[in-house]
Amino acid sequence: MSDKAPQNPYTIRPGNPDPADPAGELREIETALSTRWPENKLEPSLDRMAALMDILGQPQRAYPAIHITGTNGKTSTARMIEQLLLAFELRTGRYTSPHVESVTERISLDGAPISVQKFIETYRDIEPYVQMVDAQQPIAMSFFEVLTGMAYAVFADTPVDVAVIEVGMGGSWDATNVIDGSVAVITPVGLDHTDRLGDTTGKIATEKAGIIKQGALAVVSQQPLDAAESILRRAVEVDATVAREGMEFGVIRREVAVGGQLVTIRGLGGAEYEDIFLPLHGAHQAHNAALALTAVEAFFGVGGARGGSLDAEKIRAAFSGVSSPGRLEVVRRSPTVILDAAHNPHGAEASVAAINESFAFSKLVGVIATSGDKDASGFLEAFEPILAEVVITENSTHRATPVDQLAAIAVEIFGEDRVRIEPRLDDAIDAAVTMAEEEDLGGAGVVITGSVITVGEARILLGKK
């Protein structure tokens, strides 16, 4: 690893880094990373990641892993798994994407994002080897591949007892899939990234099931029939064991509670974990909790022929401390302002059901900015029944749907009288709050949604840290 790496156009180094300005150096690194292929662009090859892992000494093999894929719910499930493992005093590494506010959020140790300084040091450490791979491969490493390499290196260097790894897109060809998870988790599969993963849930599930490795245990949520068939087919091919929600495990009971819900979950060993307070809204989060608990049981070898269960008090304590920023997150009151990172019709439907169940708004105003590669029409149609009015806006990234284009779609669904256009997100939030405050009887609210990027920018604007 002492070979001098070739220089390439992806390198941006300061002449004299200022140790007193780590934020400035972080911005510089993000600028360098942003010149690479974006994470929404997929090239079906693991050659670049495999080459980087070889040069770095296979860091991803230094710890066991729980690998998570699916269309929606991956990040929330990953955060729940992490909290459960921490409750059993294991040192954890968690890799999730995309980030809400800071890129450092993507790589966490023991439940907290790594420091800016650690992020910088890790990037500088692997940068020469990334350049070597760039020089050797037909296509240079992508933004997501470099970050994945950083995460695997951090977890090996720490070292962690277990890594919780969220797939970026798909599964088979995702950069994270150079790791072999002893437990694979598949959250609900829906239609998203259809131009890259396939135009049916069965085809998409085939790609996602690629994370199930030889002899692993796959924990699978309830799925459309064609998706379930694809997942089971992969499991048979690699001699994996499958635990299916609704059969081997599942949610037994749930009821709405102040600030979240009370859930009873049946685990792999048949034991029921009762009266779990989950401080998250929606049936989908209860099902994510069942996936997370079962994944941790599988990791510890609980259930099946062995039977048994985990310490119920530790389970309750772990779930009570779970958070998932930007997932039906209440950030203000009077009027209530909710941030929700739903970004496709499948996610929007789950969010709408959760809002209907957990809130009683007399009027709800939407602030919506989507990404250009998403099904904006299907997303807006899902939200239309619960929104009195909608403010169409745009986030700051190049991926954002142009505000006029999104507004034209919104007018077709909501009608012109219910649609307002505010090109700037801050103006859109102000307008929506004013519109909600006009409700004479009170009880009005605002939901800001459409993409993780939109929610992250709104979170900063609203001063939520």
matplotlib code that plots the C-alpha trace (Angstrom):
import matplotlib.pyplot as plt

x = [0.0, 3.0, 2.8, 2.5, -0.9, -1.4, -3.0, -6.4, -9.0, -11.1, -8.4, -8.9, -6.3, -5.7, -2.3, -2.2, -5.1, -6.2, -6.6, -8.7, -11.3, -12.4, -15.7, -14.0, -12.0, -15.1, -16.8, -13.7, -13.9, -17.7, -16.8, -14.3, -16.8, -19.5, -17.5, -17.8, -20.7, -23.8, -25.3, -28.4, -26.4, -25.8, -23.2, -23.7, -20.2, -18.5, -15.1, -14.2, -15.3, -13.6, -10.4, -10.5, -11.2, -8.2, -5.9, -7.2, -6.8, -10.4, -11.7, -15.3, -14.3, -13.1, -16.5, -19.9, -22.7, -26.4, -27.2, -30.5, -32.3, -35.8, -37.7, -38.8, -38.0, -34.3, -32.9, -35.5, -35.0, -31.2, -31.5, -33.7, -31.3, -28.4, -30.3, -31.1, -27.5, -26.3, -28.7, -26.8, -23.5, -22.1, -20.0, -21.8, -21.0, -24.0, -23.8, -27.0, -27.9, -28.7, -28.0, -30.5, -28.2, -24.5, -22.6, -21.0, -24.4, -23.9, -21.1, -22.0, -20.2, -22.2, -25.3, -23.6, -22.2, -18.4, -16.8, -16.0, -12.3, -12.7, -14.5, -11.7, -8.9, -10.6, -11.0, -7.4, -6.2, -8.0, -7.8, -4.5, -5.9, -9.1, -6.9, -5.1, -8.5, -9.6, -6.4, -6.9, -10.6, -12.5, -14.8, -13.7, -15.2, -18.5, -19.5, -21.3, -18.5, -15.9, -18.2, -18.8, -15.1, -14.7, -17.4, -15.8, -12.4, -13.7, -15.5, -12.4, -10.1, -12.4, -13.0, -16.8, -18.4, -21.1, -21.8, -25.4, -25.2, -28.0, -27.9, -27.9, -29.8, -30.9, -28.6, -26.7, -24.7, -24.8, -21.4, -22.2, -22.5, -18.8, -19.7, -21.2, -23.9, -24.8, -28.2, -30.0, -33.0, -35.5, -38.0, -41.1, -40.4, -42.3, -41.8, -38.9, -35.8, -37.7, -35.4, -32.4, -33.9, -36.9, -40.5, -42.2, -41.8, -40.6, -37.7, -36.8, -36.9, -34.5, -32.0, -32.5, -32.3, -28.7, -27.6, -28.7, -25.4, -24.6, -26.0, -27.3, -30.6, -32.9, -35.5, -38.2, -41.1, -44.6, -44.1, -46.1, -46.4, -43.9, -41.4, -41.8, -41.2, -38.0, -36.7, -37.4, -35.9, -32.6, -32.7, -33.0, -30.1, -27.7, -29.1, -30.3, -32.9, -35.9, -37.9, -41.1, -43.2, -46.6, -45.3, -42.1, -42.5, -44.7, -46.6, -49.3, -50.9, -50.4, -52.2, -51.7, -50.1, -49.0, -45.9, -45.9, -47.4, -47.5, -46.5, -46.4, -44.1, -43.7, -40.1, -38.4, -38.6, -42.3, -41.9, -44.0, -42.3, -45.2, -45.9, -43.0, -43.2, -42.1, -41.8, -42.5, -45.8, -47.4, -48.1, -45.1, -42.8, -44.3, -43.5, -40.0, -39.6, -40.6, -38.0, -35.3, -36.1, -36.1, -32.8, -31.2, -32.6, -31.2, -27.8, -27.7, -28.9, -32.3, -35.3, -35.8, -34.9, -33.0, -36.1, -35.5, -35.9, -33.9, -34.1, -37.5, -36.5, -33.5, -35.7, -38.2, -35.4, -33.8, -37.0, -38.1, -34.9, -35.2, -35.4, -35.6, -35.0, -37.2, -39.6, -42.9, -40.9, -42.7, -40.4, -42.7, -46.1, -48.8, -49.1, -47.7, -44.9, -44.0, -41.0, -41.4, -38.8, -41.3, -40.2, -42.1, -45.8, -45.2, -43.7, -46.3, -49.1, -47.6, -47.1, -50.7, -52.0, -49.8, -50.9, -54.5, -54.0, -51.8, -52.9, -56.3, -55.6, -58.5, -56.4, -53.2, -51.0, -48.3, -44.9, -43.6, -40.3, -39.4, -36.4, -36.6, -36.1, -39.2, -42.8, -44.1, -47.6, -48.0, -46.6, -48.9, -51.9, -51.2, -51.1, -54.0, -56.8, -55.3, -54.0, -56.3, -53.7, -50.2, -47.2, -45.0, -41.3, -37.8, -34.8, -31.3, -29.8, -29.4, -31.7, -34.7, -37.8, -38.1, -40.8, -42.9, -42.9, -43.9, -46.6, -48.1, -48.5, -49.9, -52.6, -53.8, -54.3, -55.3, -56.9, -55.5, -57.2, -55.4, -51.9, -49.4, -45.9, -43.0, -39.6, -37.6, -38.0, -37.8, -40.6, -42.7, -42.4, -43.4, -46.3, -47.6, -47.4, -49.3, -52.0, -52.2, -52.5, -55.5, -57.6, -59.9, -60.5, -56.8, -55.6, -54.0, -50.6, -47.9, -46.2, -42.9, -42.1, -41.0, -37.4, -34.8, -32.9, -36.0, -36.5, -32.8, -32.8, -36.1, -34.7, -31.8, -34.1, -36.3, -33.4, -33.9, -30.6]
y = [0.0, 2.3, 2.8, 6.4, 6.9, 8.7, 12.2, 12.6, 15.3, 14.0, 15.3, 18.7, 19.4, 22.6, 24.1, 24.5, 22.9, 24.9, 22.6, 25.3, 25.1, 21.4, 22.6, 24.3, 21.1, 19.0, 21.3, 20.9, 17.1, 17.2, 19.4, 16.8, 14.0, 15.8, 15.7, 11.9, 9.9, 10.7, 8.0, 7.8, 6.5, 2.7, 0.9, -2.9, -3.9, -4.5, -4.4, -1.0, -1.8, -5.2, -3.5, -0.9, -3.6, -5.6, -2.6, -1.7, -5.3, -6.4, -4.2, -5.4, -8.9, -7.7, -7.8, -9.5, -7.6, -7.2, -6.1, -4.2, -3.6, -2.8, 0.1, 2.0, 1.8, 0.8, 3.7, 3.4, -0.3, 0.2, 2.7, 0.3, -2.6, -0.4, 0.6, -3.1, -4.1, -1.3, -2.4, -5.7, -3.8, -4.4, -1.8, -0.9, 0.7, 1.9, 3.0, 4.6, 6.9, 9.5, 11.9, 14.4, 17.4, 16.4, 13.8, 12.7, 11.2, 8.3, 6.7, 6.2, 4.6, 3.5, 5.4, 8.7, 10.1, 10.2, 13.6, 15.9, 15.4, 11.6, 11.9, 14.1, 11.8, 8.7, 10.4, 11.6, 8.1, 6.2, 9.0, 7.7, 4.2, 5.5, 7.3, 4.0, 2.3, 5.2, 4.8, 1.0, 0.9, 2.0, 4.1, 6.1, 5.3, 6.9, 9.2, 6.4, 3.9, 6.2, 6.7, 3.0, 2.3, 4.9, 3.3, -0.1, 1.3, 3.2, 0.1, -2.1, 0.6, 1.2, -1.9, -2.6, -5.8, -5.6, -3.4, -2.5, -1.7, -0.1, -0.7, 2.5, 1.2, -2.4, -5.0, -7.2, -4.4, -2.0, -0.9, -2.2, -5.8, -6.6, -7.4, -10.8, -10.3, -13.2, -11.7, -10.1, -7.9, -7.0, -4.3, -3.9, -3.8, -1.3, 0.5, 2.9, 3.3, 1.3, 2.5, 0.9, -2.0, -3.2, -2.3, -4.9, -5.6, -9.1, -7.8, -5.2, -7.9, -10.1, -7.3, -6.6, -10.3, -10.3, -9.3, -12.8, -14.7, -18.4, -19.9, -16.5, -16.0, -13.6, -11.7, -10.6, -8.3, -8.9, -8.6, -8.5, -12.1, -11.7, -10.1, -12.9, -15.5, -13.7, -13.6, -17.2, -18.3, -16.5, -18.1, -21.6, -20.9, -19.9, -22.3, -19.5, -19.7, -17.4, -15.8, -14.3, -11.7, -13.0, -16.6, -16.9, -13.5, -10.5, -7.7, -9.2, -6.0, -2.3, 0.8, 4.5, 6.2, 9.7, 10.4, 7.0, 3.6, 0.5, -2.7, -6.4, -8.4, -12.2, -13.2, -16.2, -18.3, -17.8, -15.5, -12.4, -9.1, -7.1, -3.4, -2.0, 1.8, 2.9, 6.7, 6.7, 7.0, 4.6, 0.9, 0.8, 1.7, -1.1, -3.6, -2.1, -2.8, -6.4, -6.7, -5.1, -7.3, -10.5, -9.5, -9.1, -12.4, -14.0, -12.4, -13.8, -17.2, -17.0, -18.8, -21.7, -25.0, -23.3, -21.4, -18.8, -15.1, -11.9, -9.9, -8.1, -5.2, -4.4, -4.7, -2.2, 0.2, 0.1, 0.8, 3.6, 5.4, 5.0, 8.1, 8.5, 12.1, 13.3, 10.4, 11.9, 14.1, 16.8, 19.8, 22.6, 23.3, 25.9, 25.1, 21.6, 21.2, 17.6, 16.6, 13.4, 11.9, 9.9, 10.2, 7.6, 6.6, 3.5, 5.6, 8.4, 5.9, 4.7, 8.3, 9.3, 6.3, 7.2, 10.9, 9.8, 7.5, 9.6, 13.2, 15.0, 18.0, 20.4, 21.5, 20.2, 22.1, 20.4, 21.8, 19.5, 19.4, 16.1, 14.7, 14.6, 10.8, 10.1, 9.4, 12.9, 12.2, 9.0, 10.8, 13.8, 11.5, 9.6, 12.8, 14.6, 13.2, 14.7, 18.0, 21.0, 23.0, 22.4, 24.7, 23.5, 24.4, 23.2, 22.1, 23.3, 20.3, 19.6, 16.5, 18.6, 18.6, 22.1, 24.0, 24.8, 21.2, 19.9, 22.6, 21.6, 18.1, 19.3, 21.5, 18.4, 16.5, 19.2, 21.8, 25.3, 26.8, 24.5, 25.0, 27.7, 28.1, 29.3, 28.6, 29.0, 26.5, 29.0, 31.1, 28.0, 27.0, 30.6, 30.5, 27.2, 28.2, 31.3, 29.3, 26.9, 29.7, 31.1, 28.1, 29.8, 26.7, 25.9, 22.3, 23.0, 21.6, 21.6, 18.6, 19.1, 16.2, 14.9, 13.9, 13.4, 16.4, 18.6, 17.4, 18.0, 21.5, 22.3, 20.9, 23.3, 26.2, 25.4, 25.2, 21.5, 19.8]
z = [0.0, -0.3, -4.1, -5.1, -6.6, -9.9, -9.8, -11.5, -12.0, -9.1, -6.6, -5.0, -2.3, -0.4, -0.7, 3.1, 4.9, 7.9, 10.9, 12.5, 9.7, 9.4, 8.0, 5.1, 4.3, 4.5, 1.9, -0.2, 0.0, -0.9, -3.9, -5.0, -4.5, -6.4, -9.6, -9.6, -10.8, -8.6, -6.4, -8.5, -11.5, -11.5, -13.6, -13.1, -11.9, -8.6, -10.2, -8.8, -5.3, -5.3, -6.5, -3.7, -1.1, -2.4, -2.1, 1.4, 2.7, 2.6, 5.5, 5.0, 6.1, 9.5, 11.1, 10.7, 9.0, 8.7, 5.2, 4.4, 1.1, 0.0, -1.6, 1.5, 5.3, 5.0, 7.0, 9.8, 10.0, 10.1, 12.9, 14.9, 14.4, 15.6, 18.8, 19.5, 19.1, 21.3, 24.0, 24.1, 24.5, 21.0, 19.3, 16.1, 12.7, 10.6, 7.0, 5.5, 2.7, 1.7, 4.4, 5.8, 6.6, 6.7, 4.7, 8.0, 9.0, 6.5, 8.6, 12.3, 15.2, 18.3, 17.1, 16.4, 13.1, 12.9, 13.5, 10.7, 11.5, 11.3, 8.0, 6.6, 7.9, 6.4, 3.1, 3.0, 4.0, 1.2, -1.5, -3.0, -3.3, -4.9, -7.4, -8.1, -8.8, -11.0, -13.1, -13.5, -14.3, -17.4, -15.3, -12.2, -8.8, -8.1, -5.2, -3.5, -4.0, -2.4, 0.6, 0.9, 0.9, 3.6, 5.8, 5.5, 6.3, 9.4, 10.7, 10.4, 11.9, 15.0, 15.1, 15.4, 16.6, 13.9, 10.9, 9.8, 6.1, 4.0, 0.3, -1.8, -4.8, -5.8, -4.3, -6.7, -8.2, -5.3, -4.0, -0.6, -1.9, -1.6, 2.0, 3.0, 5.6, 7.7, 8.0, 5.0, 5.5, 2.8, 3.5, 1.3, -2.4, -4.5, -7.9, -7.8, -10.0, -12.6, -15.4, -13.6, -11.6, -13.7, -14.4, -12.1, -8.4, -9.3, -11.4, -8.8, -6.0, -8.1, -8.0, -4.3, -3.4, -4.6, -1.1, 0.2, 0.4, 0.7, 3.9, 5.2, 7.0, 5.1, 7.1, 4.6, 5.0, 3.5, -0.3, -3.5, -4.8, -7.7, -5.4, -2.8, -5.6, -6.7, -3.2, -2.4, -5.7, -4.7, -1.3, -2.8, -5.1, -2.3, 0.4, 2.6, 5.3, 5.0, 7.8, 6.4, 8.0, 8.8, 9.0, 11.1, 12.8, 12.7, 14.4, 16.7, 18.0, 17.7, 19.0, 18.7, 21.7, 22.5, 20.5, 18.7, 19.2, 21.4, 19.6, 20.4, 18.1, 17.7, 17.2, 15.5, 18.6, 19.0, 22.0, 22.1, 23.0, 24.5, 25.2, 23.1, 22.9, 19.4, 19.2, 15.5, 13.6, 11.2, 10.7, 8.4, 11.3, 13.4, 10.6, 10.3, 14.0, 13.5, 10.8, 13.0, 16.0, 13.9, 12.2, 15.6, 16.9, 13.8, 14.3, 17.9, 16.8, 18.6, 17.3, 14.9, 16.3, 19.2, 20.4, 23.0, 23.1, 23.8, 27.0, 26.7, 28.9, 26.8, 23.7, 25.1, 26.2, 22.8, 20.8, 23.2, 22.2, 18.4, 16.2, 12.5, 11.4, 8.6, 8.8, 9.9, 12.3, 14.1, 14.2, 15.2, 16.9, 16.3, 13.5, 13.6, 11.0, 9.9, 7.9, 5.9, 3.5, 1.4, -2.3, -4.2, -4.4, -2.2, 0.5, 0.1, 0.7, 3.9, 5.1, 4.3, 6.2, 9.2, 9.1, 9.0, 12.0, 14.2, 13.6, 13.5, 11.3, 10.5, 7.5, 6.2, 3.7, 1.7, 0.7, -2.0, -4.0, -5.7, -7.6, -11.4, -11.6, -9.4, -10.2, -9.2, -10.5, -8.5, -5.4, -5.6, -6.3, -3.0, -1.0, -2.7, -0.4, 2.8, 1.5, 1.4, -0.5, -1.8, -2.2, -5.0, -4.7, -5.6, -3.5, -4.3, -6.1, -9.8, -9.4, -8.4, -10.5, -12.0, -10.1, -13.2, -14.3, -10.9, -10.6, -14.0, -12.7, -9.4, -11.1, -13.1, -9.8, -7.3, -9.5, -10.0, -6.9, -4.6, -6.0, -5.1, -6.6, -4.6, -6.3, -3.1, -0.3, 2.5, 0.9, 0.3, 4.0, 5.1, 2.7, 3.9, 7.6, 6.8, 4.9, 7.9, 10.4, 8.5, 9.8, 12.3, 14.4, 14.8, 14.5, 11.1, 10.0, 7.3, 5.9, 4.0, 1.7, -1.7, -1.1, 1.6, 0.1, 0.5, 4.1, 4.9, 3.6, 5.4, 8.6, 8.5, 7.6, 10.6, 12.9, 13.8, 14.8]

ax = plt.figure().add_subplot(projection="3d")
ax.plot(x, y, z, "-o")
ax.set_aspect("equal")
plt.show()
